[in-house]
Amino acid sequence: MIMGMDGPSTSFPQAAPLPPLELAPGHAVAGHLPGPFNEQALEKFATQLRARLTAGPPTLGLVFMAPPYFNSAREALEIIRLHAHTPLLAGCSSHALVVNDHEIEHEGGLALALYHLPGAELHGFHFPSRDVEADPGAGYWVRQSGVEPEHVRGWVVFADPFHMRTDQWLRGWNASYAPRPILGGLAAGRDGEFASQVYLNGHVYDEGGVAISVGGAVAVAGLVAQGCEPVGETWTITRAEGNVIHQIGNRPAYEVLQETFANLPETVRSRAKGNLFVGLAINEYMDEFRRGDFLIRNLLGGDPKSGALAVAAFPRAGQTVQFQLRDAAAATADLAEHLAQARADLAGKLVYGGCLCVCNGRGTHLFGRADHDAGLVARSLGPLAFAGFFGNGEFGPVGPRNFIHGYSATLALFTRA
């Protein structure tokens, strides 16, 4: 079954009127094949999907498979490469898939997107976890990948979260390639099992990651919606040590948190109970802060006696901080605002297609209904073809550096450079 763009009837917040994206018809198609692996069905599916790519032959394919495909993944990749004529094929496993305006959380199967990217220079390679442990410095990944920074406009990366120090890999990658964006995410598998797969061409890997460099006449535009809304004022951290904030504005950090919570309107205060996070500004020299300027991290706990707050990050003195609220309403508004900003930023640029990565903590678990994120993307950006998956974390830029995010939605858009 190849899905169209007819979406659910649920209404979503609409951004301020903006010119529609300039989409390239026939340059990207995406579809979902339900059920367990079936050779004949997959051959027909891949052939029919390729036929819908009317602008030209595939330049790139992205594939995402549910756990029932694990034992047949290598065979499935070869069928797709042969019948969809994909010279470069990458992806990963997940228990839930994304195809256009639909989020397939329970049906399983396989999601496939094909892209015709005129003038693109693409290079794919697998990096094993042992290379991450060996990473000796800034130039290491340039040597390993064979891709010079000046020849790449962005990266699409899928990685295994269970056997690799992803944070260590990302630090090395940023040292080699920042500020070029990294979009993608951490693979997932069966619930309760610490196993996943990443795919490159005909190869199936159970560790490490696969990276696709995008260059030439094609670029990658990134959108990172971290699912939060700022609450209270912005402050300056005046004393921090490790992952502990001792003072904010020369006052005990716990006291500032208490005051912020107490000053919230009652309706917001009821939403904020158990849902407060910390936002750390990437650039504290900005005159005004808005969504997207903060790296959102968990607020791990506080000590009323010492006044300290523990966070899932390493804040520094002088850094701007603002508390953040995360719930379904905040996540909806956040994604809508980022999509509106993306439409404004991409005005005049031709957009070919996309890849949407969504955190496992979103979907019906957060919003109480299906197709929330994918539907909002489709309604905001128009009939854009995209595929993706629900993962254990998402890659995306905040400012000039790339980070691993949680409870977020990241969207990679392939555009004319």
ABEGO torsion letter per residue (X at the ends): XBBBABBBABBBBBBBBBBBBBBBBGABBBBBBBEBBBAAAAAAAAAAAAAABAAEBBABBBBBBBAAAAAAAAAAAAAAAAAAGBABBBEBBBABBBBEABBBAAAEEBBBBBBBBBGBBBBBBBBBAAAAAABAEAAAAAAAAGBBAAABAEBBBBBBAAABBAAAAAAAAAAAAOABBBBEBBBBBBBGBBBBBBBBEABBBABEBBBBBBBEABBBBBBBBAGBBBBEBBBBBABBBEABBABBGGBBAAAAAAAAAAABBAAAAAAABGABBBBBBABAABABBBBGABBBBBBAEBBAAAGBBBBBBBBBBGBBBBBBBBBAAAAAAAAAAAAAAAAAAABGBBBAEBBBBBBAABEAAAAGBBGAAAAAAAAAAEBBBBBEBBBAEBBBBBEABBBBBBGBBBBBBBBBX
